[in-house]
Amino acid sequence: MAGKTVKRADLCDAVYAATGVSRHESAILVEQVLSGIGDALVRGESVKLSGFGTFTVRNKAERVGRNPKTGVEVPIEPRRALTFSPSHVLKDHVNGSS
């Protein structure tokens, strides 16, 4: 029961089929949208796509981790983590409730 992974090319094909623009133009559109989302996240902004979900960047503080094999404590540097919260519309669609 292996699921299919949707790739960038699949998104380009979907835009091509839905809009009728050329494959090259649809690839450019998809690339611009993904680039815009990525750039906003780099700036620390949240990206909300109505009916889909919200991407946010969280700042994680420095902490002490532990190597599970040896038990040695290791400092973990502060970092930014990307989170995604799906909308209720997307959750309902995935669960077949819509």
C-alpha positions in Angstrom: 0.0 0.0 0.0 2.7 2.4 -1.1 1.5 6.0 -1.7 2.5 8.2 -4.6 4.8 11.1 -3.9 3.7 14.3 -5.6 6.7 16.0 -7.1 7.2 19.5 -8.5 6.7 18.2 -12.0 3.3 16.8 -11.0 2.3 20.2 -9.7 3.4 21.8 -12.9 1.3 19.3 -14.9 -1.7 20.1 -12.7 -1.3 23.8 -13.4 -0.9 23.1 -17.1 -4.0 21.0 -17.2 -6.1 23.4 -15.2 -5.1 26.7 -16.9 -4.0 25.8 -20.4 -0.9 27.8 -20.2 2.2 26.2 -21.6 4.2 23.6 -19.6 7.1 26.0 -19.4 4.9 28.8 -18.1 3.2 26.5 -15.6 6.6 25.4 -14.3 7.6 29.0 -13.9 4.4 29.7 -12.0 4.9 26.8 -9.6 8.5 27.8 -9.0 7.5 31.4 -8.3 4.8 30.3 -5.8 7.2 27.9 -4.0 9.9 30.5 -4.0 7.6 33.2 -2.5 6.6 30.8 0.3 10.2 30.0 1.0 11.3 33.6 1.0 8.5 34.6 3.4 9.5 31.8 5.8 13.1 32.9 5.6 12.0 36.4 6.7 10.3 34.8 9.7 6.8 35.4 8.4 3.9 33.0 8.6 2.3 31.8 5.4 -1.4 31.0 5.5 -3.1 29.3 2.6 -6.8 29.4 3.2 -8.3 25.9 3.1 -4.9 24.3 3.2 -2.9 25.3 6.3 -0.4 27.6 7.8 3.4 27.4 7.7 5.3 29.0 10.6 8.8 29.3 11.7 9.6 28.7 15.4 12.7 29.7 17.2 14.0 26.8 19.3 16.3 27.6 22.2 19.6 26.0 23.0 19.2 22.8 25.0 21.1 19.8 26.2 20.6 16.5 24.3 21.8 13.1 25.0 23.3 10.5 22.8 21.0 7.5 23.3 23.7 5.0 22.6 26.4 6.4 25.0 24.4 8.6 27.3 26.8 11.5 26.7 25.2 14.9 27.0 25.6 17.1 23.9 24.6 20.7 23.5 22.1 21.4 20.8 22.5 24.8 19.1 19.5 27.2 18.9 17.8 26.9 15.5 14.7 27.8 13.6 12.2 25.0 12.9 9.5 25.0 10.3 6.0 23.8 11.4 2.8 23.2 9.4 -0.7 23.3 10.8 -3.3 21.9 8.4 -6.7 23.7 8.2 -9.8 22.0 9.2 -10.9 21.9 5.6 -7.8 19.9 4.7 -8.2 17.6 7.6 -11.8 16.9 6.7 -10.8 16.3 3.1 -8.0 13.9 4.0 -10.4 12.0 6.4 -13.2 11.9 3.8 -15.6 14.0 5.8 -16.1 16.6 3.1 
